Structure formats: C-alpha cells, structure tokens
Amino acid sequence: MDKADKPIRLLVATGNQKKLGEFRELFRDFPIQLLSLKDFPGIREVEETGLTFEENARIKALGYASASGCLTLGEDSGISCDALGGRPGVFSARFSGHEKDDQANNRKLLESLGSVPDDQRMAHYTAAIVLAEPGREIFSATGDVHGFINREPRGQGGFGYDPIFYYPPFGKTFAEIPIEKKHEVSHRSKALRKTKMFLERYVNDRVRSGDDSREAGNVAY
C-alpha cells in the first residue's frame, strides 16, 4: 500500500468509554483510523494539572502524542454554574471527591445549589479540544452550550451531568433527548465540528504530499 493511501491514525486521549463512544459516533464515516488509550496498554497516564479546560486538553494532547507517536486529540470538558462562581469547572469529573462517579457528582451539584431559584440556576457545558503531533500543538477549538440545572435528575441517556442539565430549546434534560439531537447542539459536537474541518484539510494535505513530516502549522478557532 502506498504511504498516501494509509489511513491517518488519531488517538483520542480518554479512558472514559462513554465519552469515547460519542467521539466514535461523531467521527463515523470520517476517513481516519480512531484509536483509544486501550490500544496503548503500556502508556503512562498523563496528569491533568491545568487550571482551564484548554490547558488540560493541551497537556493530554502533547503528553500522549509524545508517548504514542500518534496524532492525538486531547479533550477536556465539564460544567460551570453561575451561582457557584463557575464551579465545578475543571473539577467536574471529581466534584464529589469520587473520580468519574456521575451519580455522586450530580447529587453533589444539586446539594451545592440547594434552594437557588430556578431562574438563577444557569449553567453551561464547555468542551476544549487540542490536536497535537509529537512535540507540537497543531490545532485547538472550544464549544459550549447554555442551559439550567434541573432540580432533580431526569432521563436515562447521556452521561456526566446530562440528567440534570436542562436545555430550554428542547424543554428537556440532555439525558431525555435522543443522542442524535444532543449531537446537534452539544458543547463537544460544536468543538468537534471545527476539529473535523481542520482534519479534512490535514488529511487532504497528507494525501497530496504523502509526507509525514509536512508542517501543519498552528490553527486556532
């Protein structure tokens, strides 16, 4: 097989299988070979020490790109509540003190908001994506979606804070709507649409040049 015909491999640097599932769905029919951290069992976990979603996405993208030798997508996301001064923010995944315990995190957020009136329970999801080749960042994008924190969980779909994230245009929580509808408006899909536009150019340039060492340049949206 000619070098230019080989699919470009993209490592999605997450161990969250539900998040990975969303990426696989959003990258469906895209001409790229999607890999996960499970494809690199010996790779050392990169510590997320950033103070913003963008910083954490960058740390993951650069760290795992260097460790794997692959084009890598680093992503960090979470929810921020106005009434809590932006919390949980970058601590969304471990807000309750238990890493990646969605139910405990939801309970903690509802308890933290307590009796805050409905019209003051504004919140927004944010997703930050960074693409990196070994040794350098080549792209970054962000996306967000605004809504309110419901007073109780509703729905069985989604993950994270979806059961309590109420989206007014749909009149439902993210956990109550079909995944296809969520992908139309979600923070992650907004950031990923920008990323896919960049990757289309990246893939086309690679196919034309057949050169793995070409300069992609830094692009930020």
C-alpha positions in Angstrom: 0.0 0.0 0.0 1.3 3.5 -0.9 2.0 5.7 2.1 -0.5 8.2 0.9 -3.2 5.5 0.9 -2.7 4.6 4.6 -5.4 5.9 6.9 -4.2 8.5 9.3 -4.3 7.3 12.9 -5.9 9.5 15.5 -5.5 8.7 19.2 -8.4 10.0 21.3 -6.8 10.5 24.7 -9.5 9.5 27.0 -10.2 6.5 29.2 -13.9 7.5 29.5 -15.7 4.9 27.4 -18.9 6.9 27.2 -17.1 9.9 26.0 -15.1 7.7 23.6 -18.4 6.4 22.3 -19.5 9.9 21.5 -16.3 10.5 19.6 -16.7 7.3 17.6 -20.3 8.3 16.7 -19.2 11.9 15.7 -16.3 10.6 13.7 -18.5 7.9 11.9 -17.8 7.9 8.2 -14.8 10.1 8.6 -11.6 8.8 6.7 -9.4 8.3 9.8 -8.4 5.4 12.0 -9.6 6.1 15.5 -7.6 4.8 18.4 -8.1 4.9 22.2 -5.8 4.6 25.2 -6.7 0.9 25.3 -4.7 0.5 22.1 -1.6 1.5 24.1 -1.8 -0.6 27.3 1.7 0.3 28.4 1.3 4.1 28.1 1.6 6.1 31.3 -1.3 8.2 32.4 -0.8 11.9 31.9 -1.7 14.0 34.9 -4.2 16.8 34.3 -2.8 19.8 36.1 -4.3 22.6 34.1 -6.5 25.4 35.6 -8.7 25.6 32.5 -10.3 23.1 30.1 -8.0 24.3 27.3 -4.9 23.7 29.5 -5.9 20.2 30.4 -6.7 19.4 26.7 -3.3 20.7 25.7 -1.5 18.7 28.4 -3.2 15.5 27.3 -2.7 16.0 23.6 1.0 16.8 23.9 1.7 14.2 26.5 0.0 11.3 24.8 1.2 12.4 21.3 4.8 12.2 22.6 4.2 8.8 24.3 2.4 7.2 21.5 4.0 8.7 18.4 0.5 9.4 17.0 -1.5 12.4 16.1 -3.5 12.9 19.3 -6.7 14.5 20.3 -6.8 15.8 23.8 -10.2 16.9 25.2 -11.3 18.3 28.5 -14.9 19.2 29.3 -17.1 20.0 32.2 -20.0 22.1 33.6 -19.9 25.5 35.2 -22.6 27.1 37.3 -23.1 30.8 37.6 -24.5 30.6 41.1 -21.4 28.7 42.2 -18.9 31.1 40.8 -18.1 28.7 37.9 -17.8 25.5 39.9 -17.4 22.6 39.4 -15.5 23.6 36.2 -12.3 21.6 35.6 -13.2 19.6 38.7 -16.4 18.3 37.1 -15.3 14.7 36.9 -14.4 14.5 40.5 -16.6 17.2 42.1 -18.0 14.7 44.7 -14.5 13.5 45.5 -15.0 10.3 43.7 -13.4 10.1 40.2 -15.9 9.7 37.4 -18.9 8.8 39.7 -21.6 10.5 37.7 -24.4 9.9 40.2 -22.4 11.2 43.1 -21.3 14.3 41.1 -24.9 15.0 40.2 -26.0 14.7 43.9 -23.2 17.0 45.0 -24.1 19.7 42.5 -27.8 19.6 43.4 -26.8 19.8 47.1 -24.5 22.7 46.3 -27.2 24.7 44.5 -29.8 23.9 47.2 -32.7 26.3 47.1 -31.2 28.6 44.5 -34.2 29.9 42.4 -34.9 28.3 39.1 -34.1 31.5 37.1 -30.7 31.7 38.8 -29.6 28.1 38.1 -27.8 29.0 34.9 -25.1 26.6 33.8 -23.0 25.9 30.7 -21.1 22.9 29.4 -17.7 23.6 27.9 -15.5 21.3 25.7 -11.9 22.1 24.7 -10.1 20.1 22.0 -6.4 20.2 21.2 -4.7 18.3 18.4 -1.0 17.5 18.6 1.7 15.7 16.7 4.6 14.5 18.8 6.3 17.7 20.1 3.9 20.3 18.8 0.3 21.5 19.0 -1.4 22.0 15.6 -5.0 22.9 16.4 -7.4 24.0 19.1 -11.1 24.5 19.4 -13.8 25.1 22.0 -17.5 24.7 22.2 -20.2 25.4 24.8 -23.9 25.1 25.4 -26.0 27.0 27.9 -28.9 25.8 30.0 -30.0 25.4 33.6 -29.6 22.9 36.4 -32.8 21.0 36.9 -33.9 20.3 40.5 -33.8 16.5 40.0 -32.3 14.0 37.6 -34.5 13.2 34.5 -33.8 10.8 31.7 -31.6 7.7 31.2 -29.4 8.7 28.3 -26.1 10.5 28.1 -23.6 10.7 30.9 -21.9 13.1 33.3 -24.3 15.9 34.3 -26.8 15.2 31.4 -29.6 14.1 33.7 -29.7 17.5 35.5 -28.7 19.7 32.6 -31.9 21.3 31.3 -31.8 22.7 27.8 -34.6 25.2 27.3 -34.9 25.0 23.4 -35.8 21.3 23.8 -37.6 21.6 27.1 -35.8 18.5 28.4 -32.6 17.5 30.0 -29.7 16.2 27.9 -30.4 12.7 29.3 -34.0 12.8 28.0 -33.2 13.6 24.3 -32.0 11.2 21.6 -28.3 11.1 21.1 -28.7 12.5 17.6 -30.5 15.6 18.9 -27.8 16.1 21.6 -25.1 16.0 18.9 -26.9 18.8 17.1 -26.3 21.3 20.0 -23.8 19.8 22.5 -20.6 21.5 23.5 -18.5 18.5 22.4 -20.1 18.3 18.9 -19.6 22.1 18.4 -15.8 21.8 19.2 -15.6 18.6 17.1 -17.2 20.1 14.0 -14.4 22.7 14.0 -11.9 19.9 14.6 -13.2 17.8 11.7 -13.0 20.8 9.3 -9.3 21.1 10.2 -8.7 17.4 9.9 -10.3 17.3 6.5 -7.6 19.8 5.3 -5.0 17.9 7.2 -5.9 14.6 5.7 -6.1 16.0 2.2 -2.7 17.7 2.5 -1.2 14.4 3.7 -2.7 12.5 0.8 -1.5 15.1 -1.7 2.0 15.2 -0.3 2.5 11.7 1.1 4.8 13.3 3.5 4.5 12.6 7.2 6.9 15.4 8.1 5.0 18.3 6.5 4.4 21.4 8.6 0.7 21.7 9.5 1.0 25.0 11.4 -0.9 26.2 14.4 -4.5 27.0 13.8 -7.0 28.1 16.5 -10.7 28.6 16.1 
